[in-house]
Structure formats: structure tokens, C-alpha cells
């Protein structure tokens, strides 16, 4: 198993770049891209992104979040993935998935695990690379008035690992936007708070 080679080749060939500009003040943190994101070259390009934009902007007449932000150059919203390439084998071409079958199996196990520390050395090494890469991208160009919004448990876990809560405002408890979860009543208050922050940063 060659974790480092997999990480480098996956990032070099299947990276979906984050969407953010100098005006970005509300950073949505997501897990990783999948097939739709690879296809369109932006994060949150599929159904989750569509559901998220629909609830956030309170309109049905809107594109998926990643596609929308790609066109809206001055938006205060940004999307940063923990992992810039897919963590699921099903997102990759067959040849790449075959070549790195064991590494992708490991990546998928990390994706679904809520363990904070891995005793397995390969998993620990991959997580260390993941954290280093994420931290480097997240903190690039960040300002003191930035609000960080981890979406889902995986995103929350890795944001927590960076221990940024003393320096930046972090809105916790926001679900991943898959399965139309942003529309669920139990998340209404926290989504309202996210929307309000966006309006404050826009004004």
C-alpha cells in the first residue's frame, strides 16, 4: 500500500478546487467531491448543492451551490472541501480504482469513521496528509471576520481538529445538505443563523 502516492496522484488528477474569493466571509466546509463535482469541476455541483442553494437563498429558481458560486464572483459564500479529491472508489475511472483499490478502501473507511485517532499506521498517515492539506487551503486568505460552517459530522470532526474556535466564529450543528436535510424542521434555527450571517457579511 502506498498512501502517499495515492494522495498525490488523486490530488493531481482528480482534484476539485475550492470556490472562494477575496470577498468570501462565510466558508462552508464539506467532506469531498464525487462524480457530479468531477464532471462540472466545482464542489457541491449535484443534488446536495441544489438542495443547499434552494434553502439558503429561499428560491427554487437557482442552480446547485457550486455552479451558482462559480458565476457569482463577489459572493460572501465559499465552499472548501476537507479532501480535494473523492474518498469513494465509485467516483473514479475503473483503471485508477483498480490501481489504488486498497488505498481507496482505506480512504472510504476513514470517510465513514468518527474515530479521532487511528491506531492503524496507514490510516494515521492518510489522516495526517488530509489535515495538512485541508488546513493549508482553509487558512489561505482567511480574514478575522470569517465565519466557518462545517456541514455534517465529517466536516465538523476535521474543523475541530484544527482548534480554530478561539480565533474564528464557527457555526456548529449544520448538517450535510444531502437528502434535503437542510429543509428539516430540527435544523431550521441553525440554517436561519447561517442565512443571517450571510446577509450581515453581504451588507
Rosetta silent file (secondary structure, phi, psi, omega in degrees, C-alpha in Angstrom):
SEQUENCE: XXXXXXXXXXXXXXXXXXXXXXXXXXXXXXXXXXXXXXXXXXXXXXXXXXXXXXXXXXXXXXXXXXXXXXXXXXXXXXXXXXXXXXXXXXXXXXXXXXXXXXXXXXXXXXXXXXXXXXXXXXXXXXXXXXXXXXXXXXXXXXXXXXXXXXXXXXXXXXXXXXXXXXXXXXXXXXXXXXXXXXXXXXXXXXXXXXXXXXXXXXX
SCORE:     score description
SCORE:     0.000 S_00000001
   1 L     0.000  131.114  179.646    0.000    0.000    0.000 S_00000001
   2 L  -123.634   88.337 -175.322    1.367    3.403   -0.972 S_00000001
   3 H   -63.135  -43.308 -176.999   -0.726    6.075    0.745 S_00000001
   4 H   -64.620  -42.695  178.926    1.478    8.992   -0.268 S_00000001
   5 H   -63.214  -43.279  177.997    1.488    8.044   -3.958 S_00000001
   6 H   -59.768  -47.764 -178.193   -2.294    7.640   -3.930 S_00000001
   7 H   -59.125  -47.255 -177.545   -2.789   11.015   -2.241 S_00000001
   8 H   -65.506  -43.986 -177.435   -0.501   12.802   -4.696 S_00000001
   9 H   -72.358  -37.988  177.678   -1.931   11.156   -7.823 S_00000001
  10 H   -64.318  -42.239 -179.987   -5.554   11.574   -6.741 S_00000001
  11 H   -68.771  -39.998 -178.645   -4.947   15.251   -5.995 S_00000001
  12 H   -66.994  -35.013 -172.427   -3.003   15.827   -9.225 S_00000001
  13 H  -108.071  -19.483 -174.254   -5.608   14.166  -11.462 S_00000001
  14 H  -133.171   23.054  178.773   -8.965   14.362   -9.661 S_00000001
  15 L   -73.586  135.916  170.401   -8.840   17.498   -7.532 S_00000001
  16 L  -109.838  115.080 -174.184  -11.923   19.720   -7.473 S_00000001
  17 L   -68.683  146.125  175.122  -10.768   23.180   -6.464 S_00000001
  18 L   -62.982  157.066  175.601  -12.460   25.066   -3.646 S_00000001
  19 E  -112.179  112.422  176.228  -14.625   28.049   -4.561 S_00000001
  20 L  -160.679  154.979 -179.933  -13.690   31.231   -2.736 S_00000001
  21 L  -133.335 -178.600  178.407  -12.720   34.815   -3.497 S_00000001
  22 L   -65.648  -18.689 -179.840  -11.284   37.796   -1.638 S_00000001
  23 L   -90.060   -6.276 -175.952  -14.896   38.641   -0.654 S_00000001
  24 L   -64.886  125.656  179.184  -15.581   35.222    0.946 S_00000001
  25 L  -129.682  -15.514  176.001  -16.620   35.562    4.584 S_00000001
  26 E  -119.574  107.757 -175.736  -18.848   32.511    5.158 S_00000001
  27 E  -100.634  113.813  174.155  -16.941   29.284    4.456 S_00000001
  28 E   -83.719  125.272 -179.595  -18.974   26.113    4.046 S_00000001
  29 E  -104.237  121.959 -179.247  -16.819   23.102    4.873 S_00000001
  30 E  -118.839  173.590 -175.552  -17.789   19.857    3.132 S_00000001
  31 E   -73.984  -69.872 -174.155  -16.334   16.365    3.013 S_00000001
  32 E  -166.278  161.035  178.121  -15.126   15.648   -0.531 S_00000001
  33 L   -76.627  167.058  174.388  -16.232   15.764   -4.169 S_00000001
  34 L  -137.125 -156.136 -172.885  -17.964   12.930   -6.043 S_00000001
  35 H   -58.466  -46.830 -177.783  -18.964   12.192   -9.659 S_00000001
  36 H   -63.588  -36.915 -179.912  -21.001   15.360  -10.301 S_00000001
  37 H   -68.735  -39.261  175.699  -18.242   17.522   -8.875 S_00000001
  38 H   -64.673  -39.313 -178.847  -15.629   15.854  -11.094 S_00000001
  39 H   -63.211  -45.738 -174.639  -17.914   16.316  -14.085 S_00000001
  40 H   -97.891  -10.781  176.449  -18.502   20.050  -13.556 S_00000001
  41 L    75.206   18.555  177.517  -15.229   20.927  -11.833 S_00000001
  42 L  -137.407  150.694  175.224  -16.860   22.613   -8.833 S_00000001
  43 L   -71.039  158.759  179.218  -17.805   21.432   -5.320 S_00000001
  44 L    49.586   54.052 -177.211  -21.478   20.899   -4.469 S_00000001
  45 L   -97.495  -10.329 -174.952  -22.483   20.506   -8.115 S_00000001
  46 L  -104.105 -147.934 -175.683  -25.130   17.823   -7.655 S_00000001
  47 H   -63.481  -37.042  178.221  -28.382   17.278   -5.750 S_00000001
  48 H   -62.478  -42.756  179.156  -26.880   18.222   -2.372 S_00000001
  49 H   -65.614  -36.439  178.313  -25.698   21.526   -3.832 S_00000001
  50 H   -66.594  -45.809  179.695  -29.100   22.168   -5.387 S_00000001
  51 H   -62.576  -41.618 -179.610  -30.888   21.479   -2.095 S_00000001
  52 H   -62.475  -48.789 -179.306  -28.458   23.695   -0.191 S_00000001
  53 H   -64.075  -40.170 -179.385  -28.837   26.687   -2.523 S_00000001
  54 H   -59.845  -44.085 -179.220  -32.617   26.324   -2.602 S_00000001
  55 H   -75.765  -44.185 -177.123  -32.882   26.507    1.207 S_00000001
  56 H   -62.074  -44.829 -176.814  -30.154   29.109    1.754 S_00000001
  57 L   -96.757   -0.204  175.862  -31.491   31.556   -0.827 S_00000001
  58 L    54.580   47.536  176.437  -35.153   30.569   -0.339 S_00000001
  59 L  -152.591  146.275  175.650  -35.875   30.056   -4.023 S_00000001
  60 L   -84.693  -20.486 -175.098  -36.379   27.109   -6.375 S_00000001
  61 L   -88.079   65.137 -178.239  -35.021   29.081   -9.322 S_00000001
  62 L  -150.969  149.307 -179.872  -31.352   28.567   -8.563 S_00000001
  63 L   -78.170  172.789  173.608  -28.525   26.325   -9.683 S_00000001
  64 L   -58.169  149.241 -171.451  -26.575   23.931   -7.451 S_00000001
  65 H   -52.448  -46.815 -178.734  -24.484   25.858   -4.909 S_00000001
  66 H   -64.304  -41.850  179.056  -21.117   25.231   -6.554 S_00000001
  67 H   -66.854  -39.278  179.187  -22.344   26.163  -10.024 S_00000001
  68 H   -63.031  -47.731 -177.471  -24.055   29.265   -8.637 S_00000001
  69 H   -68.293  -27.599  177.711  -20.942   30.464   -6.784 S_00000001
  70 H   -63.151  -32.408 -179.889  -18.750   29.891   -9.810 S_00000001
  71 H   -87.724  -29.767 -177.903  -20.807   32.551  -11.620 S_00000001
  72 L   -88.985   87.667 -171.754  -21.267   34.877   -8.621 S_00000001
  73 L   -65.973  -23.719 -176.087  -17.768   36.315   -8.404 S_00000001
  74 L  -109.192   19.522 -178.916  -18.461   38.644   -5.446 S_00000001
  75 L   -67.672  148.164  176.157  -20.424   36.305   -3.190 S_00000001
  76 L   -80.411  -11.908 -178.023  -19.590   36.211    0.524 S_00000001
  77 E   -88.486  146.543  177.188  -20.093   32.440    0.442 S_00000001
  78 E  -141.293  160.230  177.383  -17.331   29.939   -0.246 S_00000001
  79 E  -127.275  126.024  177.092  -17.000   26.142   -0.352 S_00000001
  80 E  -127.610  124.077  176.954  -13.944   24.302    0.950 S_00000001
  81 E   -88.269  143.981  173.676  -13.730   20.505    0.935 S_00000001
  82 E   -59.444  -51.254  178.150  -11.787   18.663    3.647 S_00000001
  83 E  -110.209  126.922 -175.156  -10.427   16.384    0.935 S_00000001
  84 L   -78.113   -5.740  178.466   -9.998   17.945   -2.524 S_00000001
  85 L  -129.380  162.230 -176.504  -10.488   14.620   -4.341 S_00000001
  86 L   -61.219  144.169  175.579  -13.120   11.849   -3.936 S_00000001
  87 L  -101.084    2.354 -178.988  -12.897    9.483   -0.976 S_00000001
  88 L  -115.354  132.186 -177.578  -15.141    6.915   -2.668 S_00000001
  89 H   -58.864  -32.513 -175.905  -13.900    4.416   -5.247 S_00000001
  90 H   -65.164  -14.586  179.981  -17.136    4.712   -7.234 S_00000001
  91 H   -83.646  -15.303 -172.589  -16.224    8.268   -8.281 S_00000001
  92 L   -97.480  157.333  170.905  -13.065    7.201  -10.114 S_00000001
  93 L   -60.688  150.697 -174.838  -12.394    5.644  -13.524 S_00000001
  94 H   -55.247  -42.353 -175.882  -12.074    1.855  -13.290 S_00000001
  95 H   -61.964  -44.843  179.583   -8.346    1.779  -14.037 S_00000001
  96 H   -66.955  -41.721  179.805   -7.475    4.222  -11.235 S_00000001
  97 H   -63.505  -34.893  177.694   -9.830    2.480   -8.802 S_00000001
  98 H   -70.579  -45.652 -177.744   -8.170   -0.860   -9.610 S_00000001
  99 H   -59.861  -38.766 -176.624   -4.636    0.512   -9.274 S_00000001
 100 L  -116.317   39.818 -176.350   -5.361    2.003   -5.851 S_00000001
 101 H   -58.369  -46.777 -177.722   -8.011   -0.442   -4.620 S_00000001
 102 H   -69.615  -37.219  178.899   -6.510   -0.949   -1.159 S_00000001
 103 H   -67.210  -39.246  178.551   -5.809    2.763   -0.704 S_00000001
 104 H   -70.187  -33.726  175.048   -9.370    3.674   -1.697 S_00000001
 105 H   -61.881  -40.389  178.015  -10.734    1.039    0.649 S_00000001
 106 H   -67.165  -43.250  179.618   -8.765    2.735    3.419 S_00000001
 107 H   -60.620  -41.127  179.363   -9.970    6.199    2.346 S_00000001
 108 H   -66.543  -35.541  179.756  -13.587    5.018    2.439 S_00000001
 109 H   -68.898  -34.450  176.366  -13.118    3.556    5.917 S_00000001
 110 H   -69.430  -38.780 -179.844  -11.768    6.914    7.136 S_00000001
 111 H   -59.145  -37.591 -175.424  -14.697    8.686    5.481 S_00000001
 112 H   -96.608   -1.626 -178.042  -17.231    6.682    7.461 S_00000001
 113 L   -95.428  140.949  174.917  -15.322    6.592   10.750 S_00000001
 114 L  -103.769   10.959  177.225  -15.838    9.076   13.572 S_00000001
 115 L   -63.049  138.605 -179.777  -12.661    7.915   15.374 S_00000001
 116 L   -85.016  -31.207 -179.964  -10.461   10.849   16.356 S_00000001
 117 L  -129.631  137.817  178.456   -7.227    8.854   16.380 S_00000001
 118 L  -107.963  128.091  177.653   -6.303    5.868   14.203 S_00000001
 119 L   -78.087  -31.036  177.431   -4.014    3.151   15.569 S_00000001
 120 L   -65.144  125.858 -173.682   -3.513    1.733   12.087 S_00000001
 121 H   -64.309  -38.015  179.298   -0.419    3.489   10.723 S_00000001
 122 H   -63.489  -43.174  178.640   -1.698    3.736    7.136 S_00000001
 123 H   -65.681  -41.611  178.802   -4.915    5.390    8.333 S_00000001
 124 H   -62.207  -40.930  179.514   -2.967    7.714   10.641 S_00000001
 125 H   -65.435  -43.836 -179.969   -0.677    8.713    7.765 S_00000001
 126 H   -64.295  -43.297  179.997   -3.578    9.395    5.412 S_00000001
 127 H   -63.174  -38.555  178.939   -5.400   11.439    8.039 S_00000001
 128 H   -62.178  -42.446  177.353   -2.243   13.486    8.711 S_00000001
 129 H   -64.042  -41.407 -179.497   -1.951   14.299    4.975 S_00000001
 130 H   -60.905  -47.758 -178.485   -5.656   15.146    4.875 S_00000001
 131 H   -65.054  -43.853  179.904   -5.399   17.551    7.818 S_00000001
 132 H   -60.943  -46.499 -178.398   -2.256   19.233    6.495 S_00000001
 133 H   -65.469  -43.798  179.809   -3.754   19.764    3.033 S_00000001
 134 H   -62.967  -47.814 -178.442   -7.089   20.988    4.423 S_00000001
 135 H   -60.309  -42.424 -179.818   -5.503   23.411    6.895 S_00000001
 136 H   -60.654  -44.310 -179.587   -3.265   24.888    4.218 S_00000001
 137 H   -73.021  -40.533 -176.864   -6.204   25.560    1.876 S_00000001
 138 H   -63.344  -44.653 -173.220   -8.599   26.721    4.607 S_00000001
 139 H   -83.353   -8.251  179.310   -6.279   29.317    6.145 S_00000001
 140 L   -69.380  114.018  177.108   -5.078   30.732    2.835 S_00000001
 141 L    77.064    9.720 -178.886   -6.519   34.248    2.572 S_00000001
 142 L   -73.915  146.446  179.177   -8.805   33.840    5.593 S_00000001
 143 L  -115.693  163.466 -174.698   -9.755   37.017    7.499 S_00000001
 144 L   -63.809  -26.198 -178.826  -10.623   37.563   11.153 S_00000001
 145 L   -92.100   13.639  178.545  -14.296   38.205   10.394 S_00000001
 146 L   -73.625  139.126  174.583  -14.693   34.893    8.557 S_00000001
 147 E  -107.084  128.717 -178.511  -17.419   32.520    9.744 S_00000001
 148 E  -104.273  127.568 -176.002  -16.664   28.806    9.349 S_00000001
 149 E  -123.253   92.475  175.699  -19.622   26.466    8.791 S_00000001
 150 E   -71.330  130.021 -177.654  -18.793   22.743    8.906 S_00000001
 151 E  -107.925  102.689  179.648  -21.585   20.808    7.162 S_00000001
 152 L   101.602  166.345 -174.476  -22.016   17.333    8.586 S_00000001
 153 H   -67.668  -38.040  179.908  -20.167   15.202   11.135 S_00000001
 154 H   -62.847  -48.085  179.513  -17.107   14.506    8.979 S_00000001
 155 H   -62.474  -42.289  179.545  -16.563   18.213    8.328 S_00000001
 156 H   -61.026  -41.655 -179.233  -17.157   19.046   11.995 S_00000001
 157 H   -58.510  -45.362 -175.856  -14.600   16.435   13.071 S_00000001
 158 H   -80.343  -28.462  172.331  -11.826   17.905   10.927 S_00000001
 159 H   -66.326  -42.683  178.402  -12.637   21.533   11.700 S_00000001
 160 H   -59.153  -36.526 -178.881  -12.476   20.637   15.406 S_00000001
 161 H   -63.197  -26.482 -178.815   -9.039   19.116   14.880 S_00000001
 162 H   -82.716  -11.840  176.688   -7.684   22.497   13.735 S_00000001
 163 L    50.636   59.842 -176.456   -8.794   24.178   17.009 S_00000001
 164 L  -102.412   -1.564 -169.935   -9.813   27.443   15.382 S_00000001
 165 L   -66.267  -18.655  177.502  -12.713   28.379   17.649 S_00000001
 166 L   -79.680  -22.499 -175.843  -10.732   30.968   19.641 S_00000001
 167 L  -103.564  -32.082 -176.425   -9.839   32.914   16.512 S_00000001
 168 L  -127.653  152.236  174.483  -12.847   32.461   14.206 S_00000001
 169 E   -76.163  130.085  179.068  -16.584   32.134   14.632 S_00000001
 170 E  -122.421  124.946  176.581  -17.693   28.561   13.950 S_00000001
 171 L   -96.659  107.912 -178.344  -21.353   27.634   13.477 S_00000001
 172 L   -94.359  165.306  176.591  -21.699   24.021   14.590 S_00000001
 173 L    86.826    7.675  178.141  -24.636   21.645   14.207 S_00000001
 174 E   -85.335  127.078 -178.829  -25.210   22.281   10.494 S_00000001
 175 L   -77.059  163.347  168.707  -25.994   19.019    8.661 S_00000001
 176 L   -65.641  141.420 -175.314  -24.576   17.896    5.346 S_00000001
 177 L   -76.201    7.584  177.899  -27.080   19.096    2.704 S_00000001
 178 H   -68.510  158.670  178.297  -27.662   15.588    1.293 S_00000001
 179 H    54.467   32.112  176.501  -31.139   14.032    1.413 S_00000001
 180 H    56.788   29.296 -175.208  -32.695   17.510    1.678 S_00000001
 181 H   -65.268  -25.472  179.413  -31.603   17.668    5.329 S_00000001
 182 H   -67.028  -18.177 -179.156  -31.358   21.475    5.301 S_00000001
 183 H   -88.337   -6.974 -176.423  -35.147   21.602    4.880 S_00000001
 184 L   -73.304  141.695 -174.596  -35.815   19.567    8.045 S_00000001
 185 H   -57.559  -36.810 -174.768  -37.533   21.392   10.884 S_00000001
 186 H   -68.925  -15.149  178.515  -34.963   20.400   13.509 S_00000001
 187 H  -103.871    3.577 -173.919  -32.236   22.298   11.634 S_00000001
 188 H   -56.319  -45.976 -176.197  -34.309   25.419   10.948 S_00000001
 189 H   -63.314  -44.134 -177.533  -32.730   27.575   13.677 S_00000001
 190 H   -72.065  -34.637  176.461  -29.134   26.846   12.744 S_00000001
 191 H   -68.260  -38.144  175.331  -29.813   27.307    8.999 S_00000001
 192 H   -59.799  -39.444  179.375  -31.541   30.612    9.793 S_00000001
 193 H   -65.283  -41.191  177.473  -28.401   31.652   11.669 S_00000001
 194 H   -61.951  -45.737 -179.888  -26.210   30.768    8.684 S_00000001
 195 H   -61.342  -41.248 -179.705  -28.502   32.746    6.367 S_00000001
 196 H   -65.025  -40.962  177.033  -28.424   35.726    8.727 S_00000001
 197 H   -60.426  -40.477  178.424  -24.620   35.675    8.842 S_00000001
 198 H   -61.730  -40.437  179.725  -24.594   35.736    5.042 S_00000001
 199 H   -67.798  -39.617  179.243  -26.854   38.781    4.997 S_00000001
 200 H   -63.671  -44.817 -177.164  -24.680   40.574    7.594 S_00000001
 201 H   -70.692  -24.714 -179.542  -21.488   39.877    5.647 S_00000001
 202 H   -78.185  -33.212 -174.135  -23.165   40.993    2.391 S_00000001
 203 L   -75.171    0.000    0.000  -24.361   44.346    3.767 S_00000001
